[in-house]
Amino acid sequence: MKEITVTIDYDGMKYQTNIITKKEVKEEEVIKKAEEQVRKQWAG
């Protein structure tokens, strides 16, 4: 497992989030997970 810090542009603002994932996961999947995580956090 590895922890990655990702900066996501959401609704005109930049957010930083951490993703914990398997080492072999591709960058596109990490970015997608980060975007989903930020979206869920600010949707409510």
PyMOL Python script that loads the backbone (N, CA, C, O; Angstrom):
from pymol import cmd

cmd.read_pdbstr("""\
ATOM      1  N   MET A   1       0.844  -1.191   0.000  1.00  0.00           N
ATOM      2  CA  MET A   1       0.000   0.000   0.000  1.00  0.00           C
ATOM      3  C   MET A   1       0.881   1.242   0.000  1.00  0.00           C
ATOM      4  O   MET A   1       2.011   1.227   0.488  1.00  0.00           O
ATOM      5  N   LYS A   2       0.337   2.313  -0.558  1.00  0.00           N
ATOM      6  CA  LYS A   2       1.047   3.588  -0.546  1.00  0.00           C
ATOM      7  C   LYS A   2       0.035   4.714  -0.358  1.00  0.00           C
ATOM      8  O   LYS A   2      -1.140   4.584  -0.704  1.00  0.00           O
ATOM      9  N   GLU A   3       0.518   5.810   0.194  1.00  0.00           N
ATOM     10  CA  GLU A   3      -0.316   6.997   0.404  1.00  0.00           C
ATOM     11  C   GLU A   3       0.141   8.068  -0.575  1.00  0.00           C
ATOM     12  O   GLU A   3       1.332   8.359  -0.684  1.00  0.00           O
ATOM     13  N   ILE A   4      -0.818   8.650  -1.286  1.00  0.00           N
ATOM     14  CA  ILE A   4      -0.528   9.668  -2.286  1.00  0.00           C
ATOM     15  C   ILE A   4      -1.334  10.912  -1.951  1.00  0.00           C
ATOM     16  O   ILE A   4      -2.526  10.819  -1.658  1.00  0.00           O
ATOM     17  N   THR A   5      -0.702  12.065  -1.991  1.00  0.00           N
ATOM     18  CA  THR A   5      -1.399  13.336  -1.817  1.00  0.00           C
ATOM     19  C   THR A   5      -1.698  13.903  -3.193  1.00  0.00           C
ATOM     20  O   THR A   5      -0.796  14.056  -4.016  1.00  0.00           O
ATOM     21  N   VAL A   6      -2.967  14.215  -3.445  1.00  0.00           N
ATOM     22  CA  VAL A   6      -3.413  14.684  -4.755  1.00  0.00           C
ATOM     23  C   VAL A   6      -4.090  16.035  -4.583  1.00  0.00           C
ATOM     24  O   VAL A   6      -4.859  16.231  -3.642  1.00  0.00           O
ATOM     25  N   THR A   7      -3.807  16.967  -5.487  1.00  0.00           N
ATOM     26  CA  THR A   7      -4.485  18.260  -5.510  1.00  0.00           C
ATOM     27  C   THR A   7      -5.519  18.219  -6.633  1.00  0.00           C
ATOM     28  O   THR A   7      -5.193  17.924  -7.783  1.00  0.00           O
ATOM     29  N   ILE A   8      -6.766  18.520  -6.283  1.00  0.00           N
ATOM     30  CA  ILE A   8      -7.892  18.449  -7.210  1.00  0.00           C
ATOM     31  C   ILE A   8      -8.515  19.828  -7.342  1.00  0.00           C
ATOM     32  O   ILE A   8      -8.713  20.524  -6.346  1.00  0.00           O
ATOM     33  N   ASP A   9      -8.825  20.224  -8.575  1.00  0.00           N
ATOM     34  CA  ASP A   9      -9.549  21.467  -8.825  1.00  0.00           C
ATOM     35  C   ASP A   9     -11.031  21.116  -8.866  1.00  0.00           C
ATOM     36  O   ASP A   9     -11.477  20.381  -9.746  1.00  0.00           O
ATOM     37  N   TYR A  10     -11.791  21.646  -7.908  1.00  0.00           N
ATOM     38  CA  TYR A  10     -13.216  21.339  -7.812  1.00  0.00           C
ATOM     39  C   TYR A  10     -13.995  22.620  -7.574  1.00  0.00           C
ATOM     40  O   TYR A  10     -13.734  23.341  -6.611  1.00  0.00           O
ATOM     41  N   ASP A  11     -14.935  22.899  -8.435  1.00  0.00           N
ATOM     42  CA  ASP A  11     -15.822  24.053  -8.296  1.00  0.00           C
ATOM     43  C   ASP A  11     -15.028  25.354  -8.174  1.00  0.00           C
ATOM     44  O   ASP A  11     -15.391  26.245  -7.406  1.00  0.00           O
ATOM     45  N   GLY A  12     -13.935  25.451  -8.945  1.00  0.00           N
ATOM     46  CA  GLY A  12     -13.144  26.674  -8.976  1.00  0.00           C
ATOM     47  C   GLY A  12     -12.153  26.823  -7.830  1.00  0.00           C
ATOM     48  O   GLY A  12     -11.482  27.849  -7.724  1.00  0.00           O
ATOM     49  N   MET A  13     -12.053  25.816  -6.972  1.00  0.00           N
ATOM     50  CA  MET A  13     -11.125  25.865  -5.843  1.00  0.00           C
ATOM     51  C   MET A  13     -10.232  24.636  -5.891  1.00  0.00           C
ATOM     52  O   MET A  13     -10.590  23.620  -6.487  1.00  0.00           O
ATOM     53  N   LYS A  14      -9.070  24.736  -5.262  1.00  0.00           N
ATOM     54  CA  LYS A  14      -8.149  23.607  -5.216  1.00  0.00           C
ATOM     55  C   LYS A  14      -8.216  22.956  -3.850  1.00  0.00           C
ATOM     56  O   LYS A  14      -8.186  23.629  -2.820  1.00  0.00           O
ATOM     57  N   TYR A  15      -8.308  21.622  -3.858  1.00  0.00           N
ATOM     58  CA  TYR A  15      -8.377  20.850  -2.631  1.00  0.00           C
ATOM     59  C   TYR A  15      -7.286  19.791  -2.659  1.00  0.00           C
ATOM     60  O   TYR A  15      -6.969  19.234  -3.710  1.00  0.00           O
ATOM     61  N   GLN A  16      -6.728  19.525  -1.511  1.00  0.00           N
ATOM     62  CA  GLN A  16      -5.715  18.491  -1.380  1.00  0.00           C
ATOM     63  C   GLN A  16      -6.326  17.334  -0.602  1.00  0.00           C
ATOM     64  O   GLN A  16      -6.968  17.542   0.428  1.00  0.00           O
ATOM     65  N   THR A  17      -6.126  16.121  -1.094  1.00  0.00           N
ATOM     66  CA  THR A  17      -6.665  14.947  -0.428  1.00  0.00           C
ATOM     67  C   THR A  17      -5.638  13.822  -0.476  1.00  0.00           C
ATOM     68  O   THR A  17      -4.784  13.787  -1.362  1.00  0.00           O
ATOM     69  N   ASN A  18      -5.728  12.917   0.470  1.00  0.00           N
ATOM     70  CA  ASN A  18      -4.829  11.765   0.515  1.00  0.00           C
ATOM     71  C   ASN A  18      -5.580  10.527   0.059  1.00  0.00           C
ATOM     72  O   ASN A  18      -6.738  10.315   0.419  1.00  0.00           O
ATOM     73  N   ILE A  19      -4.906   9.719  -0.736  1.00  0.00           N
ATOM     74  CA  ILE A  19      -5.458   8.460  -1.214  1.00  0.00           C
ATOM     75  C   ILE A  19      -4.521   7.343  -0.771  1.00  0.00           C
ATOM     76  O   ILE A  19      -3.310   7.423  -0.974  1.00  0.00           O
ATOM     77  N   ILE A  20      -5.078   6.316  -0.172  1.00  0.00           N
ATOM     78  CA  ILE A  20      -4.295   5.133   0.185  1.00  0.00           C
ATOM     79  C   ILE A  20      -4.711   4.032  -0.783  1.00  0.00           C
ATOM     80  O   ILE A  20      -5.890   3.687  -0.868  1.00  0.00           O
ATOM     81  N   THR A  21      -3.747   3.485  -1.508  1.00  0.00           N
ATOM     82  CA  THR A  21      -4.051   2.533  -2.562  1.00  0.00           C
ATOM     83  C   THR A  21      -2.940   1.502  -2.709  1.00  0.00           C
ATOM     84  O   THR A  21      -1.880   1.624  -2.094  1.00  0.00           O
ATOM     85  N   LYS A  22      -3.187   0.511  -3.510  1.00  0.00           N
ATOM     86  CA  LYS A  22      -2.171  -0.495  -3.806  1.00  0.00           C
ATOM     87  C   LYS A  22      -1.097   0.117  -4.699  1.00  0.00           C
ATOM     88  O   LYS A  22      -1.374   1.044  -5.460  1.00  0.00           O
ATOM     89  N   LYS A  23       0.099  -0.387  -4.613  1.00  0.00           N
ATOM     90  CA  LYS A  23       1.231   0.160  -5.371  1.00  0.00           C
ATOM     91  C   LYS A  23       1.026   0.064  -6.882  1.00  0.00           C
ATOM     92  O   LYS A  23       1.500   0.927  -7.620  1.00  0.00           O
ATOM     93  N   GLU A  24       0.336  -0.957  -7.348  1.00  0.00           N
ATOM     94  CA  GLU A  24       0.206  -1.175  -8.786  1.00  0.00           C
ATOM     95  C   GLU A  24      -0.945  -0.421  -9.456  1.00  0.00           C
ATOM     96  O   GLU A  24      -1.150  -0.573 -10.661  1.00  0.00           O
ATOM     97  N   VAL A  25      -1.698   0.386  -8.706  1.00  0.00           N
ATOM     98  CA  VAL A  25      -2.815   1.149  -9.267  1.00  0.00           C
ATOM     99  C   VAL A  25      -2.276   2.267 -10.156  1.00  0.00           C
ATOM    100  O   VAL A  25      -1.309   2.942  -9.805  1.00  0.00           O
ATOM    101  N   LYS A  26      -2.915   2.452 -11.309  1.00  0.00           N
ATOM    102  CA  LYS A  26      -2.488   3.463 -12.283  1.00  0.00           C
ATOM    103  C   LYS A  26      -2.876   4.869 -11.815  1.00  0.00           C
ATOM    104  O   LYS A  26      -3.806   5.050 -11.029  1.00  0.00           O
ATOM    105  N   GLU A  27      -2.141   5.850 -12.321  1.00  0.00           N
ATOM    106  CA  GLU A  27      -2.338   7.252 -11.939  1.00  0.00           C
ATOM    107  C   GLU A  27      -3.758   7.724 -12.234  1.00  0.00           C
ATOM    108  O   GLU A  27      -4.329   8.476 -11.444  1.00  0.00           O
ATOM    109  N   GLU A  28      -4.337   7.300 -13.354  1.00  0.00           N
ATOM    110  CA  GLU A  28      -5.693   7.725 -13.715  1.00  0.00           C
ATOM    111  C   GLU A  28      -6.707   7.287 -12.662  1.00  0.00           C
ATOM    112  O   GLU A  28      -7.633   8.029 -12.335  1.00  0.00           O
ATOM    113  N   GLU A  29      -6.527   6.080 -12.137  1.00  0.00           N
ATOM    114  CA  GLU A  29      -7.442   5.577 -11.119  1.00  0.00           C
ATOM    115  C   GLU A  29      -7.293   6.345  -9.811  1.00  0.00           C
ATOM    116  O   GLU A  29      -8.281   6.591  -9.120  1.00  0.00           O
ATOM    117  N   VAL A  30      -6.074   6.722  -9.472  1.00  0.00           N
ATOM    118  CA  VAL A  30      -5.818   7.492  -8.254  1.00  0.00           C
ATOM    119  C   VAL A  30      -6.504   8.854  -8.359  1.00  0.00           C
ATOM    120  O   VAL A  30      -7.151   9.301  -7.412  1.00  0.00           O
ATOM    121  N   ILE A  31      -6.362   9.508  -9.503  1.00  0.00           N
ATOM    122  CA  ILE A  31      -6.987  10.823  -9.711  1.00  0.00           C
ATOM    123  C   ILE A  31      -8.506  10.702  -9.655  1.00  0.00           C
ATOM    124  O   ILE A  31      -9.173  11.556  -9.070  1.00  0.00           O
ATOM    125  N   LYS A  32      -9.054   9.657 -10.253  1.00  0.00           N
ATOM    126  CA  LYS A  32     -10.502   9.452 -10.226  1.00  0.00           C
ATOM    127  C   LYS A  32     -10.996   9.270  -8.791  1.00  0.00           C
ATOM    128  O   LYS A  32     -12.013   9.848  -8.408  1.00  0.00           O
ATOM    129  N   LYS A  33     -10.280   8.472  -7.996  1.00  0.00           N
ATOM    130  CA  LYS A  33     -10.662   8.262  -6.593  1.00  0.00           C
ATOM    131  C   LYS A  33     -10.589   9.569  -5.811  1.00  0.00           C
ATOM    132  O   LYS A  33     -11.455   9.848  -4.982  1.00  0.00           O
ATOM    133  N   ALA A  34      -9.562  10.366  -6.074  1.00  0.00           N
ATOM    134  CA  ALA A  34      -9.405  11.649  -5.379  1.00  0.00           C
ATOM    135  C   ALA A  34     -10.557  12.588  -5.720  1.00  0.00           C
ATOM    136  O   ALA A  34     -11.099  13.250  -4.836  1.00  0.00           O
ATOM    137  N   GLU A  35     -10.934  12.649  -6.992  1.00  0.00           N
ATOM    138  CA  GLU A  35     -12.043  13.506  -7.405  1.00  0.00           C
ATOM    139  C   GLU A  35     -13.348  13.065  -6.744  1.00  0.00           C
ATOM    140  O   GLU A  35     -14.135  13.898  -6.293  1.00  0.00           O
ATOM    141  N   GLU A  36     -13.573  11.754  -6.689  1.00  0.00           N
ATOM    142  CA  GLU A  36     -14.793  11.234  -6.045  1.00  0.00           C
ATOM    143  C   GLU A  36     -14.812  11.582  -4.562  1.00  0.00           C
ATOM    144  O   GLU A  36     -15.852  11.947  -4.013  1.00  0.00           O
ATOM    145  N   GLN A  37     -13.660  11.468  -3.924  1.00  0.00           N
ATOM    146  CA  GLN A  37     -13.557  11.751  -2.496  1.00  0.00           C
ATOM    147  C   GLN A  37     -13.869  13.221  -2.203  1.00  0.00           C
ATOM    148  O   GLN A  37     -14.604  13.522  -1.262  1.00  0.00           O
ATOM    149  N   VAL A  38     -13.318  14.129  -2.998  1.00  0.00           N
ATOM    150  CA  VAL A  38     -13.577  15.564  -2.816  1.00  0.00           C
ATOM    151  C   VAL A  38     -15.036  15.874  -3.103  1.00  0.00           C
ATOM    152  O   VAL A  38     -15.666  16.631  -2.364  1.00  0.00           O
ATOM    153  N   ARG A  39     -15.575  15.303  -4.158  1.00  0.00           N
ATOM    154  CA  ARG A  39     -16.968  15.535  -4.519  1.00  0.00           C
ATOM    155  C   ARG A  39     -17.907  15.089  -3.398  1.00  0.00           C
ATOM    156  O   ARG A  39     -18.846  15.807  -3.057  1.00  0.00           O
ATOM    157  N   LYS A  40     -17.661  13.906  -2.822  1.00  0.00           N
ATOM    158  CA  LYS A  40     -18.499  13.401  -1.726  1.00  0.00           C
ATOM    159  C   LYS A  40     -18.408  14.312  -0.500  1.00  0.00           C
ATOM    160  O   LYS A  40     -19.405  14.560   0.179  1.00  0.00           O
ATOM    161  N   GLN A  41     -17.208  14.800  -0.230  1.00  0.00           N
ATOM    162  CA  GLN A  41     -17.009  15.646   0.953  1.00  0.00           C
ATOM    163  C   GLN A  41     -17.800  16.939   0.846  1.00  0.00           C
ATOM    164  O   GLN A  41     -18.369  17.393   1.839  1.00  0.00           O
ATOM    165  N   TRP A  42     -17.847  17.545  -0.341  1.00  0.00           N
ATOM    166  CA  TRP A  42     -18.478  18.849  -0.493  1.00  0.00           C
ATOM    167  C   TRP A  42     -19.894  18.791  -1.031  1.00  0.00           C
ATOM    168  O   TRP A  42     -20.537  19.832  -1.166  1.00  0.00           O
ATOM    169  N   ALA A  43     -20.400  17.606  -1.341  1.00  0.00           N
ATOM    170  CA  ALA A  43     -21.759  17.478  -1.877  1.00  0.00           C
ATOM    171  C   ALA A  43     -22.823  17.623  -0.791  1.00  0.00           C
ATOM    172  O   ALA A  43     -23.958  18.006  -1.078  1.00  0.00           O
ATOM    173  N   GLY A  44     -22.461  17.321   0.446  1.00  0.00           N
ATOM    174  CA  GLY A  44     -23.463  17.294   1.505  1.00  0.00           C
ATOM    175  C   GLY A  44     -23.624  18.567   2.188  1.00  0.00           C
ATOM    176  O   GLY A  44     -24.440  18.677   3.104  1.00  0.00           O
TER     177      GLY A  44
END
""", "prot")
cmd.dss("prot")
cmd.show_as("cartoon", "prot")
cmd.util.cbc("prot")
cmd.orient("prot")
